[in-house]
Amino acid sequence: MSIKGKDIRNIAVIGHSGEGKTSVCEAILFNGKSTDRLGKVTEGNTVTDCDEQEIARKMSISLSTAYTMWDGVKLNLLDVPGFYDFEGEENEALRAAGGALIVTSATGSVSVGAEKAIDKCLKNKIPMVLFINGMDKENADYKGTVAALTEKYAGKIAPIQIPLMEGNKMVGYVNALKETCYHFADEAKKQPVPIPEELKSTLSQMQANLTETAAENDEALLDKYFEEGQLSKDEIIHGIRKGIYNVNTIPVMAGSALQNRGIINLMDEIVKYMPSAEERREILATSPDTNDLVGVTCDESAPFAAQVFKTIVDPFVGKLNIMKVFRGCLKTGSTVYNATTEKTERISQIYLLKGKKQEPVSELSAGDIGAVSKLNATNTGDTLCDESAKIKFDPIHFPRPVLSMAIYAEKKGDEDKIFQGLNKLAEEDYSFAVTKNKETGETLISGQGETHLDVINKKLKAKFNVSALLKTPKIAYRETIRKTVEAEGKHKKQSGGHGQYGHCKVRFEPFDGEFEFAEEVVGGSVPKQYIPAVEKGLIECLPNGVLAGYPVTGLRAVLYDGSYHDVDSSEMAFKLAAALAFKEGLKNAKPVLLEPIMKLRIAIPEAYLGDIMGDMNKRRGRILGIDMMEGLQVVNAEAPQAEIQKYATDLRSMTQGRGKFTAELVRYEEVPAPEAEKIIKAREAEKEQ
């Protein structure tokens, strides 16, 4: 029997790395009796950090789902990695979630991860609740943290409890909405204790604030509040719920996930205040037949529609697609239509997930989250629906890769295995890409940062048993000429029997395009049948320039004269003659190195503007202008690719993770002489090796 949407809360657990999101999930699962022991990240035995790399690194690296029951309500938890490199996982989770639980530490400040999580929820209108974790630590600063949050998000932060402190430790709380006080020792038994006298004035101030917050979220309540100066407890709760739903109010609670303190209160409030799957605002989809927008509500009697928000590829188990059912009901044995790939799929088995544990079920109802195995043509972001009511959800946005590394097989002959493994991993993670650089011949993997690429490399070893090395990618330099010259090439060989004779005179000129060949031969000094051989000989020389062996571009070659021998001339002889002319001519035509220039868009808070601009100048960059976008300064700049290969890492450390950038190739430019010398020397050393 599947659960109804009104009894489901889909909660993405997000925030800064290391603030205790996985520990909060673990405590919730333990309290709901979904697990019989309270696991610890440090011991590698939590439900949601189940990948061997997560256990080794003691941090989440991919989105994991689990569920528990609480007060007759199903809590679907989406445990999201907090580290910057895994932003794609957060985007997947927020597509499926109806609300967010933002976990932050009691440090007296707002961490970058919490700030980014709150901003993203505000932008995407996702209801949220804030949990201040780590209240068992010696230096925990609850008041300072609430003050910092209130200053940053004025008018939105609504603390609904007062921590009971003994020394620096939180031992219980006063719930301002229920007007009850609990000690943690009695929390599970729900046995209230009297409210301490010294907290009563703080409590009445908090209640007054909550009453105002509730009134501001509802016109009728606001009128009543003006007239009577107060609201009933139920009216306050209604106003707060409305504020949370409309993302105008962010309730704040506190506790310690490691000690499982304050978590039961948090679970109660999630059940009470966070919107159910049924209450979430309708999501828009498109009809593939008419291209019209369709509003999708959580109605289990409507035709089936779901979106895959996460794919797990396991070499032993196969592919597992995790999905959120937005409407209707999915049943085992049914056939569904993939509106993204336009193929039909048969549903063989549906699972509920608790980390890596799979529980088979026969159906999945509107509002719920589950997984399906053995689908052939279905990947992350795809829409599955009833064939009689086709709709297509918007794709999930993934950040563009910002850091590339060249990947090499540790053992000769493993290249194909690496490529196959990487392509399988790319099905699991859309925020990284595998490409082949035609100019350098290297296979590149591109992702969100050094940790991301390191994780992918280690997954290759763990899942596909193939070892690879990551190296800084080669830059695809090019060579060109700056001066027009004439050169001749003569290939002459005499040995017993037929000799070889080819002679051509070629003019080399700078040119706007890549390469052009022309001929101005008069009087048949080079017979017509040998002219294509001269062109071919020159084209074969283009990949290896005379300066450092880089491809030559921006060259026009004009064959204007030459000579031939009736017996000894051949196509091969003229090809070789052309190659001699190429080498001779280019040496004297003022050859120069060209480097790729990238166009950058760097989005940063204003405080970092000076640092970023100064740093760009050090990288031989040029600032083209500054725009404003969503409260951020966007610096438009250009810089040589060689100077920004590790820019993703550097920008992160300069802006404490608040900066973002994109880069794309715009053109090639001449390398300054001192830099060119270094490149040529390095290239020579490489050839010697």
TIKOL-846407 format. One line per 5 residues: number of its first residue (from 0); their letters; for each residue x, y, z of C-alpha. Coordinates in steps of 0.02 Angstrom, whole numbers. Each point is the difference from the previous one (the first is absolute). Example, Ala and Ser with C-alpha at 12.3 -4.5 7.8 and 13.67 -1.06 7.14 Angstrom:
<sites>
0) as) 615,-225,390; 69,172,-33
</sites>
This chain:
<sites>
0) msikg) 0,0,0; 81,163,-54; -3,158,106; -104,151,-50; 82,166,-48
5) kdirn) -74,90,152; 102,-116,112; 168,25,-89; 134,131,33; 142,2,-128
10) iavig) 145,88,84; 170,43,-77; 131,13,137; 122,135,-59; 133,119,64
15) hsgeg) 188,23,18; 117,-150,-4; 38,-73,173; -147,82,92; -80,-169,41
20) ktsvc) -133,-28,-135; 32,-188,-8; -1,-10,191; -169,90,4; -69,-126,-126
25) eailf) 71,-143,104; -83,64,160; -168,22,-91; 9,-178,-70; 47,-68,172
30) ngkst) -143,92,89; -122,-63,-132; 64,-178,31; 60,-18,-180; 168,-51,69
35) drlgk) 37,-82,168; 163,90,39; 59,180,-14; 140,-6,-129; 143,125,-8
40) vtegn) 86,78,-151; 169,-21,86; -33,-187,18; -62,-20,-180; -162,-85,52
45) tvtdc) -137,126,-44; -147,-46,-112; 22,138,-129; 191,6,-18; 13,-175,-70
50) deqei) 124,20,-143; 175,-62,43; 74,168,-48; -123,89,117; 55,-115,140
55) arkms) 185,29,-39; -17,189,-16; -125,16,144; -109,114,-107; -149,-17,-119
60) islst) 44,3,-184; -165,-48,-79; -185,24,33; -73,-142,104; -182,-35,45
65) aytmw) -79,-83,153; -168,6,88; -82,-26,168; -175,13,74; -42,128,135
70) dgvkl) -172,33,73; -80,-90,-148; 97,108,-124; 134,-62,-120; 158,105,3
75) nlldv) 99,-22,-162; 175,67,35; 117,54,-140; 175,12,77; 97,122,-110
80) pgfyd) 190,23,-1; 49,174,62; 169,13,-87; 5,127,-143; 51,-129,-130
85) fegee) -166,-92,15; -122,141,-39; -82,-109,-134; -59,-120,136; -88,143,90
90) nealr) -91,50,-160; -60,-180,-20; -63,-6,180; -92,167,-10; -95,-60,-154
95) aagga) -76,-141,104; -15,88,168; -153,91,67; 105,87,132; 178,20,63
100) livts) 77,-30,170; 152,113,8; 129,-59,126; 125,127,65; 124,6,145
105) atgsv) -17,107,156; 155,102,-45; -76,173,24; 8,33,-188; -84,-53,-163
110) svgae) 107,-128,-92; 21,18,-189; -90,-165,-29; -149,51,105; -7,169,-87
115) kaidk) 3,-82,-173; -131,-129,53; -120,133,69; 26,111,-154; -37,-146,-117
120) clknk) -159,-46,96; -59,181,0; 32,12,-188; -90,-164,-37; -139,31,128
125) ipmvl) 39,-156,102; -69,3,179; 136,-26,130; 37,-28,182; 169,39,81
130) fingm) 83,-114,125; 147,69,100; 105,-154,35; 147,-32,115; -81,73,157
135) dkena) 99,-127,103; 165,83,-44; 94,106,128; 1,158,-107; -178,-16,-69
140) dykgt) -75,173,-28; -187,-14,-31; -41,184,30; 140,61,-114; -51,-121,-139
145) vaalt) -183,55,8; 55,183,2; 113,-26,-153; -142,-88,-94; -125,136,49
150) ekyag) 117,136,-61; 28,-88,-167; -182,-49,-30; -94,140,85; -185,-34,29
155) kiapi) 10,-185,-46; 85,-87,147; -122,-63,133; 77,-91,150; -136,-110,74
160) qiplm) 97,-67,149; 114,60,139; 142,-117,44; 17,-49,184; 184,17,40
165) egnkm) 104,-69,142; 171,78,-16; 34,-10,-188; -104,-156,-28; -179,-2,-63
170) vgyvn) -100,-115,114; -177,35,-61; -110,132,-82; -155,106,21; -119,-15,-149
175) alket) -71,176,-24; -150,-56,-103; -54,-138,119; 55,96,157; 79,-159,66
180) cyhfa) 172,-41,67; 92,-166,-21; 162,-71,65; 88,-112,-126; -1,-144,124
185) deakk) -190,4,-8; -17,56,-181; -50,-170,-70; -127,-25,140; -72,174,-37
190) qpvpi) 1,44,186; 0,189,19; 87,90,143; -43,175,67; 65,147,-102
195) peelk) 145,82,95; -46,172,71; 152,85,-79; -57,-52,-176; -179,63,14
200) stlsq) 36,177,-62; 101,-71,-148; -145,-118,-35; -131,139,-2; 111,104,-116
205) mqanl) 21,-151,-117; -188,-32,3; -35,183,-42; 120,-15,-149; -81,-161,-59
210) tetaa) -173,79,15; 57,145,-110; 80,-122,-124; -161,-102,-8; -106,157,-26
215) endea) 113,62,-142; -29,-162,-95; -190,9,-5; -113,151,-39; -143,-57,114
220) lldky) 119,-32,145; 82,169,-28; -169,89,14; -41,-97,159; 172,37,75
225) feegq) -22,188,-31; -173,0,78; 29,-115,149; 190,5,24; 12,-189,14
230) lskde) -31,-167,-89; -47,-172,65; 129,-141,4; -84,-86,-149; -1,163,-99
235) iihgi) 185,26,33; 38,-178,-57; -107,29,-158; 92,163,-38; 172,-78,28
240) rkgiy) -45,-149,-112; -56,121,-136; 160,100,18; 105,-158,-17; -101,-55,-152
245) nvnti) 25,170,-85; 185,3,51; -23,159,102; 38,-85,165; 147,-113,47
250) pvmag) -27,-83,170; 158,-33,101; 34,-144,121; 156,-66,85; 77,-157,71
255) salqn) 137,-129,-23; -15,-135,-133; 146,-100,73; -82,-5,171; -175,-20,-79
260) rgiin) -60,153,96; -133,116,-69; -28,-118,-149; -170,-64,62; -59,181,16
265) lmdei) 66,32,-177; -96,-151,-67; -160,57,86; 16,173,-78; 39,-68,-174
270) vkymp) -158,-105,8; -101,148,65; 66,146,-102; 82,-61,-161; -117,-16,-150
275) saeer) -57,-177,-40; 30,-70,-175; -184,36,-36; 15,182,53; 150,44,-108
280) reila) -39,127,-134; -34,-73,-171; 151,-33,-109; -4,48,-184; 35,-124,-139
285) tspdt) -17,9,-190; -114,-103,-111; 114,-76,-135; -147,-6,-122; -60,181,12
290) ndlvg) 148,85,87; -126,75,124; 42,19,184; -87,-124,115; -22,25,188
295) vtcde) 39,-161,95; -74,-24,175; 27,-143,122; -156,-101,-45; 13,-189,7
300) sapfa) -157,-26,-104; 75,100,-147; 105,-84,-138; 176,-48,57; 146,122,-19
305) aqvfk) 171,-5,85; 174,70,-23; 165,-92,26; 109,114,108; 148,-115,35
310) tivdp) 81,-149,-85; 117,-124,84; 108,-111,-110; 64,-158,82; 100,-127,-101
315) fvgkl) -78,-144,100; -179,59,33; -18,98,-163; -83,170,-15; -120,67,130
320) nimkv) -110,151,-43; -65,96,153; -159,97,-37; -133,112,74; -180,-41,-48
325) frgcl) -86,168,-32; -171,-71,-41; -91,-166,-20; 68,-167,58; 143,-109,-63
330) ktgst) -29,-188,9; 116,-147,-29; -31,-86,-166; -66,159,-81; 66,77,-162
335) vynat) 41,185,3; 53,126,-132; 164,96,11; -46,172,-70; 184,51,-7
340) tekte) 66,-146,-105; -172,-39,-79; 17,-185,46; -108,-115,105; 68,-86,156
345) risqi) -66,-148,99; 3,18,190; 65,-166,68; 33,48,182; -27,154,110
350) yllkg) 103,31,157; -1,115,149; 178,46,47; 87,17,168; 175,44,-55
355) kkqep) 59,-154,-95; -137,-111,71; -140,-34,-125; -175,-46,58; -113,-70,-139
360) vsels) -177,73,-10; -139,-28,-125; -47,182,-28; 53,179,26; -130,136,20
365) agdig) -7,186,-43; 119,100,110; 113,-147,43; 180,-39,-42; 66,-170,-54
370) avskl) 115,-90,-122; -17,-112,-151; 133,-117,-70; 35,-71,-174; -68,145,-104
375) natnt) 89,2,-169; -24,175,-69; -27,106,157; 123,120,82; 5,145,122
380) gdtlc) -124,138,-40; -111,-111,-110; -189,6,17; -96,-164,14; -188,13,-27
385) desak) -159,-85,-55; 1,-18,-190; -178,66,-9; 45,162,91; 175,48,-58
390) ikfdp) 90,140,90; 182,51,18; 78,83,153; 137,131,-20; 175,-75,3
395) ihfpr) 99,15,162; 133,135,-10; 180,-56,27; 146,119,21; 123,6,-145
400) pvlsm) 169,-83,33; 133,128,52; 157,-106,22; 78,-123,-123; 135,-131,24
405) aiyae) 79,-117,-127; -28,-182,43; 126,-136,-44; -6,-188,26; 125,-60,130
410) kkgde) 21,-160,-101; 21,1,-190; -151,-75,-85; -125,55,133; -55,154,-99
415) dkifq) -161,-79,-64; -50,-62,173; 28,176,70; -106,79,-136; -142,-124,26
420) glnkl) 7,24,190; -2,189,-17; -150,-4,-116; -94,-110,126; 44,123,140
425) aeedy) -59,146,-108; -174,-81,0; 3,12,190; 69,177,12; -53,133,-126
430) sfavt) 116,132,74; 154,-77,-79; 46,-35,-181; 122,-108,-98; 74,73,-160
435) knket) 143,-33,-119; 108,151,-44; 34,-23,-186; 150,117,0; 94,-74,148
440) getli) -69,-177,-17; -36,-5,188; -158,-69,80; -65,133,121; -116,-19,147
445) sgqge) -82,162,53; -95,31,162; -35,120,143; 169,-4,90; 151,-104,48
450) thldv) -96,-105,129; -135,-39,-129; 127,-63,-128; 95,-98,132; -164,-84,54
455) inkkl) -36,-48,-182; 175,-73,-20; -21,-103,159; -173,-58,-55; 81,-65,-161
460) kakfn) 112,-110,106; -136,-55,122; -138,-35,-126; 94,-50,-158; 167,-58,70
465) vsall) 106,111,-111; 135,120,60; 26,170,-78; 113,150,26; -57,182,-5
470) ktpki) 117,130,-74; -10,185,-40; -64,8,-180; 113,56,-141; -43,168,-77
475) ayret) -46,-7,-185; 124,131,-61; 11,42,-185; 130,80,-112; -18,130,-137
480) irktv) 108,120,-102; 11,190,-1; 99,30,-161; -17,-47,-185; 148,-102,-66
485) eaegk) 48,-103,-151; 82,-169,19; 49,-142,-112; 9,-186,30; 95,-117,-111
490) hkkqs) -7,-189,24; 130,-88,-109; 63,-178,19; 99,-98,-126; 29,-185,24
495) gghgq) 1,-148,-119; -150,3,-117; -135,134,22; 50,153,103; -114,120,95
500) yghck) -21,181,-47; -119,133,64; 29,187,9; -122,134,57; 6,184,47
505) vrfep) -132,54,125; -48,169,70; -63,-5,180; -114,142,57; -93,39,163
510) fdgef) -185,-41,-24; -164,33,94; -68,-177,-9; 84,-164,47; 86,-50,-164
515) efaee) -17,39,-184; 95,-68,-149; 14,89,-168; 106,-18,-156; 70,127,-124
520) vvggs) 105,-118,-105; 32,63,-178; 71,-93,-148; -23,-172,78; 156,12,109
525) vpkqy) -95,-117,118; -115,-115,-99; -186,3,48; 2,-182,62; 132,43,135
530) ipave) -84,157,71; -120,-100,116; 154,-93,67; 79,168,51; -162,48,90
535) kglie) -8,-170,86; 182,14,53; -33,170,80; -160,-59,87; 94,-147,75
540) clpng) 125,123,76; -132,109,84; -17,-104,162; 185,31,41; 59,180,2
545) vlagy) 183,52,-4; 6,86,171; -59,-134,120; -92,-126,-107; -175,72,29
550) pvtgl) -130,5,-141; 18,143,-124; -147,114,-38; -27,165,-91; 105,-50,-150
555) ravly) -21,27,-187; 118,-96,-113; 18,49,-183; 94,-116,-120; 73,118,-130
560) dgsyh) 143,-94,-84; 105,-157,-4; 72,-129,-118; -20,-183,-44; 86,-147,-83
565) dvdss) -86,-101,-136; 52,-168,73; 44,29,183; -143,113,58; -143,-78,100
570) emafk) -138,51,120; 105,-61,147; 150,104,-55; -108,159,-8; -78,-38,170
575) laaal) 174,-12,76; 56,159,-90; -152,93,72; 48,-57,176; 176,70,-23
580) afkeg) -72,167,-60; -117,3,150; 141,-23,127; 114,124,-87; -134,131,-29
585) lknak) -81,-1,172; 166,20,91; 27,166,-90; -182,62,7; 8,66,180
590) pvlle) -88,-152,76; -91,34,164; -93,-104,129; -187,27,27; -94,-44,159
595) pimkl) -185,-27,35; -86,150,82; -150,-36,110; -147,114,35; -48,-5,184
600) riaip) -156,51,94; 39,6,186; -145,27,122; 52,58,174; -64,101,148
605) eaylg) 59,181,-11; 121,-19,147; 116,-107,-108; 0,112,-155; 170,81,30
610) dimgd) 86,-167,35; -72,-82,-155; 48,144,-115; 177,7,71; 18,-188,-20
615) mnkrr) -60,9,-182; 138,125,-40; 130,-121,71; -67,-133,-118; 31,110,-154
620) grilg) -188,27,-4; -103,148,-60; -157,65,86; -132,39,-131; -138,65,113
625) idmme) -106,-33,155; -187,-40,7; -120,-28,145; -103,-159,12; -105,-62,146
630) glqvv) 97,108,123; 169,-60,-62; 135,90,-98; 35,-89,-165; 176,34,-65
635) naeap) 19,-26,-188; 182,-37,-40; 117,-85,-121; 155,-99,47; 116,-128,-78
640) qaeiq) -54,-180,32; 173,-40,69; -28,124,143; -170,-64,56; 16,-188,1
645) kyatd) -22,-9,190; -112,154,11; -146,-100,74; 105,-40,154; 79,173,12
650) lrsmt) -166,95,-17; -76,-109,136; 140,41,123; -2,187,-45; -189,13,29
655) qgrgk) -23,-135,136; -105,-99,-122; -117,144,-44; 67,30,-177; -54,-89,-160
660) ftael) 65,13,-178; -20,-65,-177; 134,-1,-134; -6,-26,-188; 126,11,-140
665) vryee) -13,162,-101; 156,6,-110; 187,-26,-13; 128,137,35; 187,16,-15
670) vpape) 96,-57,154; 115,136,73; 185,-37,-41; 58,-45,179; -145,-122,20
675) aekii) 29,-72,-175; 182,-38,43; -54,-100,153; -129,-98,-101; 126,-42,-137
680) karea) 130,-58,129; -129,-107,90; -54,-76,-166; 181,-43,-43; 25,-83,170
685) ekeq) -161,-99,-28; 63,-63,-168; 167,-52,75; -89,-101,133
</sites>
